[in-house]
Amino acid sequence: PEFFFAPGHIQTRSAEIGAAELMLQMGTAYVAFRQDAPRWLRLTHSAGPSAVEKAYREVLAGRSTPDSGQIVSMHAAAVAAQTAAN
């Protein structure tokens, strides 16, 4: 196996095709990814220390699936909104 290090790969590709072309290709790929993501990515929003711990433990225990995205906030307003919703 070969170790993959993204910053090193980006530097290599930038040297090969030029920074402008690399940024164009990365931007194009990102737009395509972003447009397709709602089809398969399931986002879960939560807030507060207990939500952070729960999300962490789910991932650690292997109960988080590849199609799940955890958006967990420790921002005071988000925590207050989450608390009010419960």
PEUR-V993612 format. One record per residue. N is the residue number from 1. RES is the residue in one small letter. OMEGA is omega as a letter, one per 40 degrees, with the letter a starting at -180 (999 if undefined). Layout:
[[N;RES;OMEGA] [N;RES;OMEGA]]
This chain:
[[1;p;i] [2;e;i] [3;f;i] [4;f;i] [5;f;a] [6;a;i] [7;p;i] [8;g;i] [9;h;i] [10;i;i] [11;q;i] [12;t;a] [13;r;i] [14;s;i] [15;a;a] [16;e;a] [17;i;a] [18;g;a] [19;a;a] [20;a;i] [21;e;i] [22;l;i] [23;m;i] [24;l;a] [25;q;i] [26;m;i] [27;g;i] [28;t;i] [29;a;i] [30;y;i] [31;v;i] [32;a;i] [33;f;a] [34;r;i] [35;q;a] [36;d;a] [37;a;a] [38;p;i] [39;r;a] [40;w;a] [41;l;i] [42;r;a] [43;l;i] [44;t;i] [45;h;i] [46;s;a] [47;a;i] [48;g;a] [49;p;a] [50;s;i] [51;a;i] [52;v;a] [53;e;i] [54;k;i] [55;a;i] [56;y;a] [57;r;i] [58;e;i] [59;v;a] [60;l;a] [61;a;i] [62;g;a] [63;r;i] [64;s;a] [65;t;a] [66;p;a] [67;d;a] [68;s;i] [69;g;a] [70;q;i] [71;i;a] [72;v;a] [73;s;i] [74;m;i] [75;h;a] [76;a;a] [77;a;i] [78;a;i] [79;v;i] [80;a;i] [81;a;i] [82;q;i] [83;t;i] [84;a;a] [85;a;a] [86;n;999]]
